[in-house]
Amino acid sequence: MTNRRMYELIENAPKTGKSPTIWAWPQLTEYLKTAAQPVAGPWPPHQEPRPDPTDEDLPVAVPDQNHWVKPLANAVSPYLTTAMLRGRPNHLPSMDQSVVVDEAGLLADRIARSVVRSVREHVEGALSLNMNPDAVKGAMAIRIWHRAANKSYLKTTVQTELRRAYFAGMLLAAARHGRVKGKAWLKSEGCCQKCADLHDRRLSLPSPFFVDPAGGDFAVVPHPPLHPGCLCEMEIF
């Protein structure tokens, strides 16, 4: 542990001289300055004690949820890999499975990060309202239970992500074939107006069908689905 009085030894030291001074190493001086900040007691006589850690006005530490991303992505990736392999049109040659696994891993990572981001936003929102951390845990548990019990929500979410992987596999196979000219959007029966507007739109393989400046999980749409529950199709020509 760094003694906080070490910064006092250099605090008023000259910053210039015949040879480099301690200030020539800003990483060291900044470290000593940071290490000199007040910490929980016992406190030297000249140092003011910090507020009691139980005071409500102190910030609440939020655990880093990014460590959830990898295990969640690993759990989802095999299903996305299967969907991508099924997306290859029969008239196109087989794909190297290692390439598909890598692409599925990227999709799984995106899904996992989206889930974790949603959880983090809800936790931080609850904490900003000065909710007790135990109450936040309870609220999140209830929210997760309601989502898990909602079969319609689960079906739509799973269907949407598997269809996204399916059409990503179709594009991947088409791009590796080399003789494919482009792709076309095919609307589904009873689709929304946004999907209907895309019907029979023909583009090159890399071009997106839709870009949402507002961002989100469907900010750039190179293939169906356009939104959760979208049942539109795509053809390669």
Buried (B, 14 or more C-beta within 10 A) or exposed (E): EEEBEBBEEBEEEEEEEEEEBBBEEEEEBEBBBEBBEEEEEEEEEEEEEBEEEEEEEEEBEEEEBEEBBEEBBEEBBEBBBBBBBEBBEEEBEEBEEEEBBEBBBEBBBBBBBBBBBEBBEBBEEBBEEEBEEEEBEEBBEEEEEEEEEEEEEEEBBEBBBBBBBBBBBBBBBBEBBEEBEBBBBBBBEEBBEBBEBBEEBEBEBEEEBBEBEEEEBBEEBBBBBBBEBBBBBBEBE
